[in-house]
Amino acid sequence: MKPYDARLTAFTPKLITVLGEGYTFDRLRRDSIAGLTVAIVALPLAMALAIASGATPDKGLITAVIAGFLISALGGSRVQVGGPTGAFVVVVFNVIAQHGYDGLLLATLMAGVLLIVAGYSGLGSLVRFIPQPVVTGFTAGIAVIIASSQVKDFLGLSMKTVPADFIPKWSAYFSALGSLQLATLAIGAGSLTLIIALRKWTPRLPGFLIAVVLASAIVALLHVPVETIGSRFPELPTGLPAPALPEISFARLQAVAPAAFTIAFLAGIEALLSAVVADGMIGSRHRSNQELVGQGVANMASAVFGGLPATGAIARTATNIRAGAVTPVAGMLHAVFLLLFILFASKLMAFVPLAALAAILFMVAWGMSEHHRFLQLLRMPNGDRSLLLLTFGLTIFIDLTVAIAVGVTLASLLFMMRMSRTVEIASDSEGSASDAEEEELDQRTALPAGVEVFRIDGPIFFGVANDLMDTLRRIGSAPKIIILRMRRVPLLDASGVTAMGDIVDHAEVLGIRVILSGVTAQPMEMLERVSLGPSSSRVLHSANFADAVRLASSLTVEPASTAPTLH
């Protein structure tokens, strides 16, 4: 492919590509079912996120319709679903408090322009250089902030204002505990219990929607004295508003510019992370730069229609995939179904109790926290652990932008320090036999059928972890065994070991056995921390490549009943 053709393909929306493949009735049926499923999940979620952000619930639905449609139609991912997300709650709340809702619209409009510029500048691939401890730290921090913001509505506390900062907020909550309303707590706790139970025993059912509908019915029929959307927002508009630009002046642009950069950064990061997750689930490859362009257009359109910032939503994207989506049409149809609700049933929103929406956001926060990954990273060396906790703490107590900037800067310094320690000076007489063996150029000589081998040269750190997954995905047909030669890997950081875990998970799904050959001391220590060392039954280890080939040969000929299995 010529360079011009490759660049043209890189900036072609996935929708055009998949329609060019041929769009059959079966694809439409599967996309329609997936779109309806995601719309059912997104309906209460969009309202809850809008209220948590300091806006009205209709703003969340407008965002899900306008931005959700355009993200799927113009993005670079095959199954990405977009809309308002939890990552924006803190930022949007602060922007509205400082600059008003019109200031938020201007910041969102600017963020859309920044995303388009970033996409056409080829910055989409830079997401790989944000290390896992930073991503997990600020995501978990946002989760704590979102959960904290819902305590008032969940408990029914009587408070005129809720402080924005974390410690004063909780101090005010404790001061107001005497005003707790048992009816509100019962609705909130009941909704939360129902969602958890449905997720555990019948995960295919739309737990969020069922909880909201049931709570609303109880409140309306039994006249339970709790605060609802209708009581807090008595004058909710119906339908979509007419498009209009916010007031634009140089002074206002200058005032909201920091917020615009934060929104653009968060939108780009979350969208690309969601696209990577989707790639792993369906085995495809997204176009990162076109994804940024699509996100930019979607945010500009959302601002013009009075909506909130939007980005790719990991949970809704995963729901879309599990529901059978095969093309971007599913995401577009999810927006269409939400539009039908706005046009014909939006008055039903008035009956929704705020305590039920608080329960939904508690679950959103729990999902965002990635507690399993957080705990896993706490077992990493001191540098990674400190990076995680510092980003987490700065996100909660200081500011999200500061947390990301400090986290990325410290991660870069930490990496440079680690790389300086990997330099070894040895005499010519040391290790010559092993070096000669590992320098063999033709890795596939004498390899048994069904065995693939890859040699990794250099450190596996946050900048190359995704490249490793992409390389393995490009294997034409799934082999029986993959040998990863790692003698030349001097360093494995937290993001790298996460990628190794993802590789093993992916191999287990495909029934592939993984043999790690010649792992050196520091990578071996990291692998042991995540149960991928020699004591693990999930992977096999060999001292060198020759032993790995002999092990692979014995595995390919032994009976299936006695062959070791990956768990």
Secondary structure, 3 states (H helix, E strand, C coil): CCHHHHHHHHCCCHHHHHHHHCCCHHHHHHHHHHHHHHHHHHHHHHHHHHHHCCCCHHHHHHHHHHHHHHHHHHCCCCCCCEECCHHHHHHHHHHHHHHHHHHHHHHHHHHHHHHHHHHHCCHHHHHHHCCHHHHHHHHHHHHHHHHHHCHHHHHCCCCCCCCCCHHHHHHHHHHCHHHCCHHHHHHHHHHHHHHHHHHHHCCCCCHHHHHHHHHHHHHHHHCCCCCEHHHHCCCCCCCCCCCCCCCCCHHHHHHHHHHHHHHHHHHHHHHHHHHHHHHHHHCCCCCHHHHHHHHHHHHHHHHHCCCCCCEECHHHHHHHHHCCCCCCHHHHHHHHHHHHHHHHHHHHHHHCEHHHHHHHHHHHHHHHHCHHHHHHHHCCCHHHHHHHHHHHHHHHHCCHHHHHHHHHHHHHHHHHHHHHCCCCCCCCCCCHHHHHHHCCCCCCCCCCCCEEEEECCCCECCCCHHHHHHHHHCCCCCCCEEEEECCCCCCECHHHHHHHHHHHHHHHHHCCEEEEECCCHHHHHHHHHCCCCCCCCCCEEECCHHHHHHHHHHHHHCCCCCCCCCC
